């Protein structure tokens, strides 16, 4: 068993934000990838640098996502571009825990 202390890499304070995310992975040309469907996820936390979410859809690490943070009671979400920083297995009903970084 490894007894090393983990090093905190976060630059920004995390805020809990329990809301939805909708997005689509973009191709390398910067257009929606027709082979990939729009996916949804549950945002777990949010910071100046990005967010983490739980989803059942596999996304490619270092891929670019055009997505929106959905605001309860509002028809349209807040759109942005995101880079997938990490993808980890998730517990319980979700398959993936994903870290997204703001690009715009």
C-alpha positions as CSV (number, residue, x, y, z in Angstrom):
1,X,0.0,0.0,0.0
2,X,1.3,3.5,-0.9
3,X,1.5,5.8,2.1
4,X,2.5,8.9,0.1
5,X,0.4,12.0,0.7
6,X,-1.6,13.2,-2.4
7,X,-0.6,16.6,-3.7
8,X,-3.4,19.1,-4.2
9,X,-3.2,20.3,-7.8
10,X,-6.3,22.5,-7.9
11,X,-5.7,26.2,-8.6
12,X,-9.3,27.3,-7.9
13,X,-11.7,26.8,-5.0
14,X,-14.5,24.4,-5.9
15,X,-18.2,25.3,-5.4
16,X,-20.9,22.7,-5.2
17,X,-23.3,23.1,-8.1
18,X,-25.8,20.4,-8.6
19,X,-27.3,21.0,-12.0
20,X,-27.3,19.5,-15.5
21,X,-24.8,19.7,-18.4
22,X,-25.5,19.0,-22.1
23,X,-22.8,18.8,-24.6
24,X,-21.4,17.3,-27.8
25,X,-17.8,16.4,-28.6
26,X,-16.3,18.3,-31.5
27,X,-14.2,16.9,-34.3
28,X,-10.6,18.0,-34.8
29,X,-11.9,20.5,-37.3
30,X,-14.0,22.1,-34.6
31,X,-17.5,21.0,-35.8
32,X,-19.8,18.6,-34.0
33,X,-18.7,15.0,-34.5
34,X,-21.6,13.2,-36.4
35,X,-20.5,9.9,-35.0
36,X,-21.0,11.2,-31.4
37,X,-24.4,11.9,-29.9
38,X,-25.2,14.8,-27.6
39,X,-24.7,13.7,-24.0
40,X,-26.0,14.8,-20.6
41,X,-24.4,14.7,-17.2
42,X,-24.8,15.9,-13.6
43,X,-22.4,18.6,-12.6
44,X,-20.8,17.9,-9.2
45,X,-18.7,21.1,-8.7
46,X,-17.7,24.2,-10.5
47,X,-14.7,26.6,-10.3
48,X,-13.1,29.4,-12.2
49,X,-11.2,26.8,-14.2
50,X,-13.9,24.4,-15.1
51,X,-16.2,21.7,-13.6
52,X,-16.6,18.0,-12.9
53,X,-19.5,16.0,-13.9
54,X,-20.9,12.5,-13.8
55,X,-22.2,10.9,-17.1
56,X,-22.9,7.6,-18.8
57,X,-21.3,8.8,-22.0
58,X,-17.7,8.1,-22.8
59,X,-15.8,11.2,-23.9
60,X,-12.2,11.3,-25.2
61,X,-9.6,12.7,-22.9
62,X,-8.2,16.0,-24.3
63,X,-11.2,16.2,-26.6
64,X,-13.1,19.5,-27.1
65,X,-16.8,19.7,-26.0
66,X,-19.3,22.3,-27.0
67,X,-21.6,22.3,-24.0
68,X,-24.0,24.2,-21.8
69,X,-24.6,24.5,-18.1
70,X,-28.3,24.2,-17.6
71,X,-29.9,26.6,-15.2
72,X,-33.1,25.3,-13.5
73,X,-36.2,27.1,-14.7
74,X,-34.4,28.5,-17.8
75,X,-35.0,27.0,-21.2
76,X,-31.5,27.6,-22.6
77,X,-28.2,26.7,-20.8
78,X,-25.1,28.9,-20.6
79,X,-22.9,27.7,-23.5
80,X,-19.1,27.4,-23.6
81,X,-16.3,25.4,-25.1
82,X,-14.5,22.9,-22.8
83,X,-11.4,20.6,-22.9
84,X,-11.7,17.2,-21.3
85,X,-8.8,17.1,-18.8
86,X,-9.5,13.7,-17.3
87,X,-12.0,10.8,-17.4
88,X,-12.2,8.3,-14.4
89,X,-14.5,5.4,-13.6
90,X,-17.5,6.6,-11.5
91,X,-19.3,4.8,-8.7
92,X,-23.0,3.7,-8.6
93,X,-25.3,4.5,-11.5
94,X,-22.9,6.6,-13.6
95,X,-20.1,5.2,-15.7
96,X,-17.7,8.2,-15.9
97,X,-16.5,11.1,-13.8
98,X,-15.2,13.7,-16.1
99,X,-13.2,16.9,-15.5
100,X,-13.8,19.8,-18.0
101,X,-11.7,22.9,-18.3
102,X,-13.1,26.2,-19.7
103,X,-11.7,27.1,-23.1
104,X,-14.1,30.1,-23.7
